[in-house]
């Protein structure tokens, strides 16, 4: 797939490298701005409870 993209980009190696970098940055921007905020409520990572009463005793300063 990456080879196909690389072959279809215009220009020499330097131009292709710059275009590839811009494409990667655009994908990362789209993920952080649209995809991750959409998917965040669907993930169970917000169900963490930290109340300071762990059984291990680590971190207790009493």
CHARMM internal coordinates of N, CA and C (Angstrom, degrees):
IC EDIT
DIST 1 N 1 CA 1.4392
DIST 1 CA 1 C 1.5262
ANGL 1 N 1 CA 1 C 110.04
DIST 1 C 2 N 1.3355
ANGL 1 CA 1 C 2 N 117.56
DIHE 1 N 1 CA 1 C 2 N -47.21
DIST 2 N 2 CA 1.4577
ANGL 1 C 2 N 2 CA 119.69
DIHE 1 CA 1 C 2 N 2 CA -178.44
DIST 2 CA 2 C 1.5177
ANGL 2 N 2 CA 2 C 111.14
DIHE 1 C 2 N 2 CA 2 C -66.74
DIST 2 C 3 N 1.3066
ANGL 2 CA 2 C 3 N 116.90
DIHE 2 N 2 CA 2 C 3 N -34.53
DIST 3 N 3 CA 1.4475
ANGL 2 C 3 N 3 CA 120.52
DIHE 2 CA 2 C 3 N 3 CA 175.57
DIST 3 CA 3 C 1.5212
ANGL 3 N 3 CA 3 C 111.88
DIHE 2 C 3 N 3 CA 3 C -64.10
DIST 3 C 4 N 1.3238
ANGL 3 CA 3 C 4 N 116.77
DIHE 3 N 3 CA 3 C 4 N -39.71
DIST 4 N 4 CA 1.4547
ANGL 3 C 4 N 4 CA 121.23
DIHE 3 CA 3 C 4 N 4 CA 177.67
DIST 4 CA 4 C 1.5202
ANGL 4 N 4 CA 4 C 110.34
DIHE 3 C 4 N 4 CA 4 C -63.23
DIST 4 C 5 N 1.3371
ANGL 4 CA 4 C 5 N 117.27
DIHE 4 N 4 CA 4 C 5 N -44.65
DIST 5 N 5 CA 1.4702
ANGL 4 C 5 N 5 CA 121.10
DIHE 4 CA 4 C 5 N 5 CA 177.86
DIST 5 CA 5 C 1.5234
ANGL 5 N 5 CA 5 C 109.73
DIHE 4 C 5 N 5 CA 5 C -61.90
DIST 5 C 6 N 1.3263
ANGL 5 CA 5 C 6 N 117.15
DIHE 5 N 5 CA 5 C 6 N -45.95
DIST 6 N 6 CA 1.4651
ANGL 5 C 6 N 6 CA 121.18
DIHE 5 CA 5 C 6 N 6 CA -177.85
DIST 6 CA 6 C 1.5400
ANGL 6 N 6 CA 6 C 110.96
DIHE 5 C 6 N 6 CA 6 C -61.20
DIST 6 C 7 N 1.3273
ANGL 6 CA 6 C 7 N 117.36
DIHE 6 N 6 CA 6 C 7 N -41.50
DIST 7 N 7 CA 1.4622
ANGL 6 C 7 N 7 CA 120.36
DIHE 6 CA 6 C 7 N 7 CA -179.29
DIST 7 CA 7 C 1.5199
ANGL 7 N 7 CA 7 C 112.31
DIHE 6 C 7 N 7 CA 7 C -68.28
DIST 7 C 8 N 1.3166
ANGL 7 CA 7 C 8 N 118.13
DIHE 7 N 7 CA 7 C 8 N -27.70
DIST 8 N 8 CA 1.4582
ANGL 7 C 8 N 8 CA 120.98
DIHE 7 CA 7 C 8 N 8 CA -176.76
DIST 8 CA 8 C 1.5249
ANGL 8 N 8 CA 8 C 113.56
DIHE 7 C 8 N 8 CA 8 C -92.94
DIST 8 C 9 N 1.3114
ANGL 8 CA 8 C 9 N 118.37
DIHE 8 N 8 CA 8 C 9 N -2.85
DIST 9 N 9 CA 1.4604
ANGL 8 C 9 N 9 CA 120.48
DIHE 8 CA 8 C 9 N 9 CA 175.21
DIST 9 CA 9 C 1.5265
ANGL 9 N 9 CA 9 C 109.19
DIHE 8 C 9 N 9 CA 9 C -78.95
DIST 9 C 10 N 1.3401
ANGL 9 CA 9 C 10 N 116.94
DIHE 9 N 9 CA 9 C 10 N 142.84
DIST 10 N 10 CA 1.4664
ANGL 9 C 10 N 10 CA 119.15
DIHE 9 CA 9 C 10 N 10 CA 179.97
DIST 10 CA 10 C 1.5261
ANGL 10 N 10 CA 10 C 111.65
DIHE 9 C 10 N 10 CA 10 C -80.78
DIST 10 C 11 N 1.3312
ANGL 10 CA 10 C 11 N 116.46
DIHE 10 N 10 CA 10 C 11 N 161.06
DIST 11 N 11 CA 1.4508
ANGL 10 C 11 N 11 CA 121.89
DIHE 10 CA 10 C 11 N 11 CA 172.57
DIST 11 CA 11 C 1.5137
ANGL 11 N 11 CA 11 C 113.95
DIHE 10 C 11 N 11 CA 11 C 93.84
DIST 11 C 12 N 1.3467
ANGL 11 CA 11 C 12 N 113.43
DIHE 11 N 11 CA 11 C 12 N -177.35
DIST 12 N 12 CA 1.4616
ANGL 11 C 12 N 12 CA 119.82
DIHE 11 CA 11 C 12 N 12 CA 178.77
DIST 12 CA 12 C 1.5328
ANGL 12 N 12 CA 12 C 109.83
DIHE 11 C 12 N 12 CA 12 C -85.12
DIST 12 C 13 N 1.3041
ANGL 12 CA 12 C 13 N 116.31
DIHE 12 N 12 CA 12 C 13 N -169.42
DIST 13 N 13 CA 1.4656
ANGL 12 C 13 N 13 CA 120.55
DIHE 12 CA 12 C 13 N 13 CA -174.19
DIST 13 CA 13 C 1.5275
ANGL 13 N 13 CA 13 C 112.04
DIHE 12 C 13 N 13 CA 13 C -62.49
DIST 13 C 14 N 1.3397
ANGL 13 CA 13 C 14 N 117.08
DIHE 13 N 13 CA 13 C 14 N -41.50
DIST 14 N 14 CA 1.4681
ANGL 13 C 14 N 14 CA 119.72
DIHE 13 CA 13 C 14 N 14 CA -179.02
DIST 14 CA 14 C 1.5247
ANGL 14 N 14 CA 14 C 111.42
DIHE 13 C 14 N 14 CA 14 C -65.69
DIST 14 C 15 N 1.3185
ANGL 14 CA 14 C 15 N 117.33
DIHE 14 N 14 CA 14 C 15 N -42.49
DIST 15 N 15 CA 1.4711
ANGL 14 C 15 N 15 CA 121.20
DIHE 14 CA 14 C 15 N 15 CA 179.58
DIST 15 CA 15 C 1.5243
ANGL 15 N 15 CA 15 C 109.89
DIHE 14 C 15 N 15 CA 15 C -65.89
DIST 15 C 16 N 1.3162
ANGL 15 CA 15 C 16 N 116.25
DIHE 15 N 15 CA 15 C 16 N -42.37
DIST 16 N 16 CA 1.4629
ANGL 15 C 16 N 16 CA 119.72
DIHE 15 CA 15 C 16 N 16 CA 177.42
DIST 16 CA 16 C 1.5260
ANGL 16 N 16 CA 16 C 111.45
DIHE 15 C 16 N 16 CA 16 C -62.42
DIST 16 C 17 N 1.3264
ANGL 16 CA 16 C 17 N 116.57
DIHE 16 N 16 CA 16 C 17 N -37.88
DIST 17 N 17 CA 1.4639
ANGL 16 C 17 N 17 CA 119.81
DIHE 16 CA 16 C 17 N 17 CA 177.67
DIST 17 CA 17 C 1.5140
ANGL 17 N 17 CA 17 C 112.42
DIHE 16 C 17 N 17 CA 17 C -64.20
DIST 17 C 18 N 1.3367
ANGL 17 CA 17 C 18 N 115.90
DIHE 17 N 17 CA 17 C 18 N -42.03
DIST 18 N 18 CA 1.4707
ANGL 17 C 18 N 18 CA 119.71
DIHE 17 CA 17 C 18 N 18 CA 178.81
DIST 18 CA 18 C 1.5250
ANGL 18 N 18 CA 18 C 110.60
DIHE 17 C 18 N 18 CA 18 C -66.68
DIST 18 C 19 N 1.3221
ANGL 18 CA 18 C 19 N 116.50
DIHE 18 N 18 CA 18 C 19 N -43.87
DIST 19 N 19 CA 1.4698
ANGL 18 C 19 N 19 CA 119.94
DIHE 18 CA 18 C 19 N 19 CA 178.37
DIST 19 CA 19 C 1.5202
ANGL 19 N 19 CA 19 C 110.45
DIHE 18 C 19 N 19 CA 19 C -62.94
DIST 19 C 20 N 1.3279
ANGL 19 CA 19 C 20 N 117.71
DIHE 19 N 19 CA 19 C 20 N -40.15
DIST 20 N 20 CA 1.4667
ANGL 19 C 20 N 20 CA 120.89
DIHE 19 CA 19 C 20 N 20 CA 178.01
DIST 20 CA 20 C 1.5188
ANGL 20 N 20 CA 20 C 110.95
DIHE 19 C 20 N 20 CA 20 C -62.58
DIST 20 C 21 N 1.3272
ANGL 20 CA 20 C 21 N 116.99
DIHE 20 N 20 CA 20 C 21 N -42.37
DIST 21 N 21 CA 1.4622
ANGL 20 C 21 N 21 CA 120.76
DIHE 20 CA 20 C 21 N 21 CA 178.17
DIST 21 CA 21 C 1.5213
ANGL 21 N 21 CA 21 C 110.92
DIHE 20 C 21 N 21 CA 21 C -62.53
DIST 21 C 22 N 1.3155
ANGL 21 CA 21 C 22 N 117.51
DIHE 21 N 21 CA 21 C 22 N -42.71
DIST 22 N 22 CA 1.4658
ANGL 21 C 22 N 22 CA 121.09
DIHE 21 CA 21 C 22 N 22 CA 178.31
DIST 22 CA 22 C 1.5259
ANGL 22 N 22 CA 22 C 110.19
DIHE 21 C 22 N 22 CA 22 C -63.95
DIST 22 C 23 N 1.3267
ANGL 22 CA 22 C 23 N 117.05
DIHE 22 N 22 CA 22 C 23 N -40.86
DIST 23 N 23 CA 1.4664
ANGL 22 C 23 N 23 CA 119.87
DIHE 22 CA 22 C 23 N 23 CA 178.34
DIST 23 CA 23 C 1.5275
ANGL 23 N 23 CA 23 C 111.81
DIHE 22 C 23 N 23 CA 23 C -63.60
DIST 23 C 24 N 1.3167
ANGL 23 CA 23 C 24 N 116.92
DIHE 23 N 23 CA 23 C 24 N -42.43
DIST 24 N 24 CA 1.4693
ANGL 23 C 24 N 24 CA 120.80
DIHE 23 CA 23 C 24 N 24 CA 178.63
DIST 24 CA 24 C 1.5242
ANGL 24 N 24 CA 24 C 110.28
DIHE 23 C 24 N 24 CA 24 C -63.80
DIST 24 C 25 N 1.3206
ANGL 24 CA 24 C 25 N 117.26
DIHE 24 N 24 CA 24 C 25 N -43.96
DIST 25 N 25 CA 1.4655
ANGL 24 C 25 N 25 CA 120.49
DIHE 24 CA 24 C 25 N 25 CA 178.63
DIST 25 CA 25 C 1.5266
ANGL 25 N 25 CA 25 C 111.49
DIHE 24 C 25 N 25 CA 25 C -64.06
DIST 25 C 26 N 1.3268
ANGL 25 CA 25 C 26 N 117.41
DIHE 25 N 25 CA 25 C 26 N -36.89
DIST 26 N 26 CA 1.4618
ANGL 25 C 26 N 26 CA 120.75
DIHE 25 CA 25 C 26 N 26 CA 177.42
DIST 26 CA 26 C 1.5305
ANGL 26 N 26 CA 26 C 111.12
DIHE 25 C 26 N 26 CA 26 C -65.59
DIST 26 C 27 N 1.3174
ANGL 26 CA 26 C 27 N 117.22
DIHE 26 N 26 CA 26 C 27 N -39.85
DIST 27 N 27 CA 1.4656
ANGL 26 C 27 N 27 CA 120.58
DIHE 26 CA 26 C 27 N 27 CA 178.41
DIST 27 CA 27 C 1.5277
ANGL 27 N 27 CA 27 C 110.53
DIHE 26 C 27 N 27 CA 27 C -66.37
DIST 27 C 28 N 1.3249
ANGL 27 CA 27 C 28 N 117.31
DIHE 27 N 27 CA 27 C 28 N -43.70
DIST 28 N 28 CA 1.4651
ANGL 27 C 28 N 28 CA 120.79
DIHE 27 CA 27 C 28 N 28 CA 178.62
DIST 28 CA 28 C 1.5260
ANGL 28 N 28 CA 28 C 110.45
DIHE 27 C 28 N 28 CA 28 C -62.69
DIST 28 C 29 N 1.3363
ANGL 28 CA 28 C 29 N 117.05
DIHE 28 N 28 CA 28 C 29 N -42.79
DIST 29 N 29 CA 1.4683
ANGL 28 C 29 N 29 CA 121.06
DIHE 28 CA 28 C 29 N 29 CA 177.97
DIST 29 CA 29 C 1.5276
ANGL 29 N 29 CA 29 C 110.39
DIHE 28 C 29 N 29 CA 29 C -60.41
DIST 29 C 30 N 1.3332
ANGL 29 CA 29 C 30 N 117.10
DIHE 29 N 29 CA 29 C 30 N -46.53
DIST 30 N 30 CA 1.4647
ANGL 29 C 30 N 30 CA 120.47
DIHE 29 CA 29 C 30 N 30 CA -179.90
DIST 30 CA 30 C 1.5258
ANGL 30 N 30 CA 30 C 111.24
DIHE 29 C 30 N 30 CA 30 C -62.49
DIST 30 C 31 N 1.3214
ANGL 30 CA 30 C 31 N 117.05
DIHE 30 N 30 CA 30 C 31 N -39.31
DIST 31 N 31 CA 1.4645
ANGL 30 C 31 N 31 CA 119.57
DIHE 30 CA 30 C 31 N 31 CA 178.54
DIST 31 CA 31 C 1.5230
ANGL 31 N 31 CA 31 C 111.32
DIHE 30 C 31 N 31 CA 31 C -63.14
DIST 31 C 32 N 1.3412
ANGL 31 CA 31 C 32 N 116.93
DIHE 31 N 31 CA 31 C 32 N -47.75
DIST 32 N 32 CA 1.4586
ANGL 31 C 32 N 32 CA 119.80
DIHE 31 CA 31 C 32 N 32 CA -176.91
DIST 32 CA 32 C 1.5233
ANGL 32 N 32 CA 32 C 112.97
DIHE 31 C 32 N 32 CA 32 C -72.05
DIST 32 C 33 N 1.3158
ANGL 32 CA 32 C 33 N 118.57
DIHE 32 N 32 CA 32 C 33 N -30.24
DIST 33 N 33 CA 1.4600
ANGL 32 C 33 N 33 CA 121.00
DIHE 32 CA 32 C 33 N 33 CA -176.68
DIST 33 CA 33 C 1.5233
ANGL 33 N 33 CA 33 C 113.48
DIHE 32 C 33 N 33 CA 33 C -88.09
DIST 33 C 34 N 1.3312
ANGL 33 CA 33 C 34 N 117.97
DIHE 33 N 33 CA 33 C 34 N -31.23
DIST 34 N 34 CA 1.4499
ANGL 33 C 34 N 34 CA 120.00
DIHE 33 CA 33 C 34 N 34 CA -172.08
DIST 34 CA 34 C 1.5270
ANGL 34 N 34 CA 34 C 114.34
DIHE 33 C 34 N 34 CA 34 C -122.79
DIST 34 C 35 N 1.3172
ANGL 34 CA 34 C 35 N 117.66
DIHE 34 N 34 CA 34 C 35 N -47.79
DIST 35 N 35 CA 1.4621
ANGL 34 C 35 N 35 CA 120.38
DIHE 34 CA 34 C 35 N 35 CA -172.23
DIST 35 CA 35 C 1.5285
ANGL 35 N 35 CA 35 C 111.53
DIHE 34 C 35 N 35 CA 35 C -75.35
DIST 35 C 36 N 1.3338
ANGL 35 CA 35 C 36 N 117.85
DIHE 35 N 35 CA 35 C 36 N -50.78
DIST 36 N 36 CA 1.4577
ANGL 35 C 36 N 36 CA 120.36
DIHE 35 CA 35 C 36 N 36 CA -177.75
DIST 36 CA 36 C 1.5313
ANGL 36 N 36 CA 36 C 112.66
DIHE 35 C 36 N 36 CA 36 C -64.23
DIST 36 C 37 N 1.3461
ANGL 36 CA 36 C 37 N 120.47
DIHE 36 N 36 CA 36 C 37 N -42.92
DIST 37 N 37 CA 1.4696
ANGL 36 C 37 N 37 CA 118.30
DIHE 36 CA 36 C 37 N 37 CA 176.29
DIST 37 CA 37 C 1.5285
ANGL 37 N 37 CA 37 C 112.78
DIHE 36 C 37 N 37 CA 37 C -63.87
DIST 37 C 38 N 1.3265
ANGL 37 CA 37 C 38 N 117.11
DIHE 37 N 37 CA 37 C 38 N -32.94
DIST 38 N 38 CA 1.4626
ANGL 37 C 38 N 38 CA 119.58
DIHE 37 CA 37 C 38 N 38 CA 177.08
DIST 38 CA 38 C 1.5261
ANGL 38 N 38 CA 38 C 110.86
DIHE 37 C 38 N 38 CA 38 C -67.94
DIST 38 C 39 N 1.3326
ANGL 38 CA 38 C 39 N 117.55
DIHE 38 N 38 CA 38 C 39 N -40.67
DIST 39 N 39 CA 1.4549
ANGL 38 C 39 N 39 CA 121.72
DIHE 38 CA 38 C 39 N 39 CA -174.54
DIST 39 CA 39 C 1.5226
ANGL 39 N 39 CA 39 C 112.86
DIHE 38 C 39 N 39 CA 39 C -82.72
DIST 39 C 40 N 1.3213
ANGL 39 CA 39 C 40 N 118.40
DIHE 39 N 39 CA 39 C 40 N -18.15
DIST 40 N 40 CA 1.4652
ANGL 39 C 40 N 40 CA 121.06
DIHE 39 CA 39 C 40 N 40 CA -174.15
DIST 40 CA 40 C 1.5307
ANGL 40 N 40 CA 40 C 114.00
DIHE 39 C 40 N 40 CA 40 C -58.96
DIST 40 C 41 N 1.3266
ANGL 40 CA 40 C 41 N 120.77
DIHE 40 N 40 CA 40 C 41 N -42.48
DIST 41 N 41 CA 1.4745
ANGL 40 C 41 N 41 CA 118.74
DIHE 40 CA 40 C 41 N 41 CA 177.80
DIST 41 CA 41 C 1.5258
ANGL 41 N 41 CA 41 C 113.58
DIHE 40 C 41 N 41 CA 41 C -67.47
DIST 41 C 42 N 1.3193
ANGL 41 CA 41 C 42 N 117.20
DIHE 41 N 41 CA 41 C 42 N -18.77
DIST 42 N 42 CA 1.4597
ANGL 41 C 42 N 42 CA 120.61
DIHE 41 CA 41 C 42 N 42 CA -179.07
DIST 42 CA 42 C 1.5280
ANGL 42 N 42 CA 42 C 112.55
DIHE 41 C 42 N 42 CA 42 C -83.56
DIST 42 C 43 N 1.3318
ANGL 42 CA 42 C 43 N 117.53
DIHE 42 N 42 CA 42 C 43 N -12.30
DIST 43 N 43 CA 1.4570
ANGL 42 C 43 N 43 CA 121.72
DIHE 42 CA 42 C 43 N 43 CA -176.66
DIST 43 CA 43 C 1.5278
ANGL 43 N 43 CA 43 C 110.68
DIHE 42 C 43 N 43 CA 43 C -95.40
DIST 43 C 44 N 1.3261
ANGL 43 CA 43 C 44 N 117.89
DIHE 43 N 43 CA 43 C 44 N 147.74
DIST 44 N 44 CA 1.4727
ANGL 43 C 44 N 44 CA 120.85
DIHE 43 CA 43 C 44 N 44 CA -175.31
DIST 44 CA 44 C 1.5253
ANGL 44 N 44 CA 44 C 114.06
DIHE 43 C 44 N 44 CA 44 C -85.99
DIST 44 C 45 N 1.3361
ANGL 44 CA 44 C 45 N 119.07
DIHE 44 N 44 CA 44 C 45 N 12.61
DIST 45 N 45 CA 1.4509
ANGL 44 C 45 N 45 CA 120.34
DIHE 44 CA 44 C 45 N 45 CA -173.86
DIST 45 CA 45 C 1.5195
ANGL 45 N 45 CA 45 C 113.27
DIHE 44 C 45 N 45 CA 45 C -72.49
DIST 45 C 46 N 1.3117
ANGL 45 CA 45 C 46 N 119.64
DIHE 45 N 45 CA 45 C 46 N -14.07
DIST 46 N 46 CA 1.4617
ANGL 45 C 46 N 46 CA 122.45
DIHE 45 CA 45 C 46 N 46 CA -179.98
DIST 46 CA 46 C 1.5114
ANGL 46 N 46 CA 46 C 113.30
DIHE 45 C 46 N 46 CA 46 C -85.26
DIST 46 C 47 N 1.3260
ANGL 46 CA 46 C 47 N 118.68
DIHE 46 N 46 CA 46 C 47 N -0.45
DIST 47 N 47 CA 1.4566
ANGL 46 C 47 N 47 CA 122.14
DIHE 46 CA 46 C 47 N 47 CA -176.52
DIST 47 CA 47 C 1.5200
ANGL 47 N 47 CA 47 C 112.25
DIHE 46 C 47 N 47 CA 47 C -94.27
DIST 47 C 48 N 1.3189
ANGL 47 CA 47 C 48 N 117.48
DIHE 47 N 47 CA 47 C 48 N 30.50
DIST 48 N 48 CA 1.4582
ANGL 47 C 48 N 48 CA 121.80
DIHE 47 CA 47 C 48 N 48 CA -177.87
DIST 48 CA 48 C 1.5226
ANGL 48 N 48 CA 48 C 108.77
DIHE 47 C 48 N 48 CA 48 C -92.81
DIST 48 C 49 N 1.3316
ANGL 48 CA 48 C 49 N 116.57
DIHE 48 N 48 CA 48 C 49 N 132.87
DIST 49 N 49 CA 1.4519
ANGL 48 C 49 N 49 CA 121.34
DIHE 48 CA 48 C 49 N 49 CA 178.31
DIST 49 CA 49 C 1.5129
ANGL 49 N 49 CA 49 C 108.90
DIHE 48 C 49 N 49 CA 49 C -115.30
DIST 49 C 50 N 1.3161
ANGL 49 CA 49 C 50 N 116.22
DIHE 49 N 49 CA 49 C 50 N 123.77
DIST 50 N 50 CA 1.4504
ANGL 49 C 50 N 50 CA 122.45
DIHE 49 CA 49 C 50 N 50 CA 176.56
DIST 50 CA 50 C 1.5195
ANGL 50 N 50 CA 50 C 106.62
DIHE 49 C 50 N 50 CA 50 C -124.94
DIST 50 C 51 N 1.3210
ANGL 50 CA 50 C 51 N 115.94
DIHE 50 N 50 CA 50 C 51 N 109.44
DIST 51 N 51 CA 1.4653
ANGL 50 C 51 N 51 CA 118.78
DIHE 50 CA 50 C 51 N 51 CA -177.24
DIST 51 CA 51 C 1.5227
ANGL 51 N 51 CA 51 C 112.80
DIHE 50 C 51 N 51 CA 51 C -120.26
DIST 51 C 52 N 1.3221
ANGL 51 CA 51 C 52 N 117.94
DIHE 51 N 51 CA 51 C 52 N 4.45
DIST 52 N 52 CA 1.4569
ANGL 51 C 52 N 52 CA 120.50
DIHE 51 CA 51 C 52 N 52 CA 176.23
DIST 52 CA 52 C 1.5132
ANGL 52 N 52 CA 52 C 114.45
DIHE 51 C 52 N 52 CA 52 C 80.48
DIST 52 C 53 N 1.2976
ANGL 52 CA 52 C 53 N 119.18
DIHE 52 N 52 CA 52 C 53 N 9.77
DIST 53 N 53 CA 1.4662
ANGL 52 C 53 N 53 CA 121.46
DIHE 52 CA 52 C 53 N 53 CA -179.26
DIST 53 CA 53 C 1.5221
ANGL 53 N 53 CA 53 C 110.16
DIHE 52 C 53 N 53 CA 53 C -117.54
DIST 53 C 54 N 1.3111
ANGL 53 CA 53 C 54 N 115.22
DIHE 53 N 53 CA 53 C 54 N 53.51
DIST 54 N 54 CA 1.4524
ANGL 53 C 54 N 54 CA 120.17
DIHE 53 CA 53 C 54 N 54 CA -179.97
DIST 54 CA 54 C 1.5278
ANGL 54 N 54 CA 54 C 110.76
DIHE 53 C 54 N 54 CA 54 C -74.50
DIST 54 C 55 N 1.3207
ANGL 54 CA 54 C 55 N 116.58
DIHE 54 N 54 CA 54 C 55 N 159.57
DIST 55 N 55 CA 1.4502
ANGL 54 C 55 N 55 CA 121.21
DIHE 54 CA 54 C 55 N 55 CA -177.43
DIST 55 CA 55 C 1.5201
ANGL 55 N 55 CA 55 C 112.28
DIHE 54 C 55 N 55 CA 55 C -87.70
DIST 55 C 56 N 1.3358
ANGL 55 CA 55 C 56 N 118.10
DIHE 55 N 55 CA 55 C 56 N -13.16
DIST 56 N 56 CA 1.4638
ANGL 55 C 56 N 56 CA 119.71
DIHE 55 CA 55 C 56 N 56 CA -175.18
DIST 56 CA 56 C 1.5141
ANGL 56 N 56 CA 56 C 112.67
DIHE 55 C 56 N 56 CA 56 C -80.52
DIST 56 C 57 N 1.2965
ANGL 56 CA 56 C 57 N 117.21
DIHE 56 N 56 CA 56 C 57 N -22.41
DIST 57 N 57 CA 1.4533
ANGL 56 C 57 N 57 CA 119.39
DIHE 56 CA 56 C 57 N 57 CA -178.70
DIST 57 CA 57 C 1.5054
ANGL 57 N 57 CA 57 C 113.42
DIHE 56 C 57 N 57 CA 57 C 83.92
DIST 57 C 58 N 1.2916
ANGL 57 CA 57 C 58 N 117.89
DIHE 57 N 57 CA 57 C 58 N -3.98
DIST 58 N 58 CA 1.4657
ANGL 57 C 58 N 58 CA 120.53
DIHE 57 CA 57 C 58 N 58 CA 179.89
DIST 58 CA 58 C 1.5158
ANGL 58 N 58 CA 58 C 109.47
DIHE 57 C 58 N 58 CA 58 C -73.09
DIST 58 C 59 N 1.2939
ANGL 58 CA 58 C 59 N 115.90
DIHE 58 N 58 CA 58 C 59 N 132.92
DIST 59 N 59 CA 1.4403
ANGL 58 C 59 N 59 CA 121.07
DIHE 58 CA 58 C 59 N 59 CA 177.91
DIST 59 CA 59 C 1.5142
ANGL 59 N 59 CA 59 C 114.78
DIHE 58 C 59 N 59 CA 59 C 87.38
DIST 59 C 60 N 1.3112
ANGL 59 CA 59 C 60 N 118.12
DIHE 59 N 59 CA 59 C 60 N -2.46
DIST 60 N 60 CA 1.4599
ANGL 59 C 60 N 60 CA 119.82
DIHE 59 CA 59 C 60 N 60 CA 177.91
DIST 60 CA 60 C 1.5260
ANGL 60 N 60 CA 60 C 109.40
DIHE 59 C 60 N 60 CA 60 C -80.63
DIST 60 C 61 N 1.3181
ANGL 60 CA 60 C 61 N 116.40
DIHE 60 N 60 CA 60 C 61 N 124.90
DIST 61 N 61 CA 1.4548
ANGL 60 C 61 N 61 CA 120.15
DIHE 60 CA 60 C 61 N 61 CA -177.62
DIST 61 CA 61 C 1.5212
ANGL 61 N 61 CA 61 C 111.81
DIHE 60 C 61 N 61 CA 61 C -108.84
DIST 61 C 62 N 1.3095
ANGL 61 CA 61 C 62 N 117.44
DIHE 61 N 61 CA 61 C 62 N 24.23
DIST 62 N 62 CA 1.4646
ANGL 61 C 62 N 62 CA 120.68
DIHE 61 CA 61 C 62 N 62 CA -179.21
DIST 62 CA 62 C 1.4994
ANGL 62 N 62 CA 62 C 111.50
DIHE 61 C 62 N 62 CA 62 C -84.19
END
COOR INIT
IC SEED 1 N 1 CA 1 C
IC BUILD
